[in-house]
Amino acid sequence: MNIANRLTHYADDLGYLIASSISRKVLYVLRNGYETPTNISKVLKISLSNVSAKLKELNKRGLVVCINPERKKGRIYVITEKGELLLRKLPNGYKSDINLEYEE
């Protein structure tokens, strides 16, 4: 992939995170270690269906990965290097809203 394509994908993924507060929150939870969708839902007080949809989108973008995809229940997700990098590159205003809401 040439540099222009990589920059386009990077900008697209960064824009996605800026536009999706739930995706940012899910990544922030996964930054502390692996989790199941049910636990993420409980921590963030967001419906399981919403968390599952976000995990599917984040997985498609290569920001998270399921480490046991063969399971129907108890799937475990982790943040990827790409997801960690993009989370660190978010503008400060987007980082602070994640930290404050997660710590409540």
ABEGO torsion letter per residue (X at the ends): XBAAAAAAAAAAAAAAAAABAAAAAAAAAAAAEBBBAAAAAAAAGBBAAAAAAAAAAAAAAGABBBABAABABGBBBBBBAAAAAAAAABBAAAAAAAAAAAAX
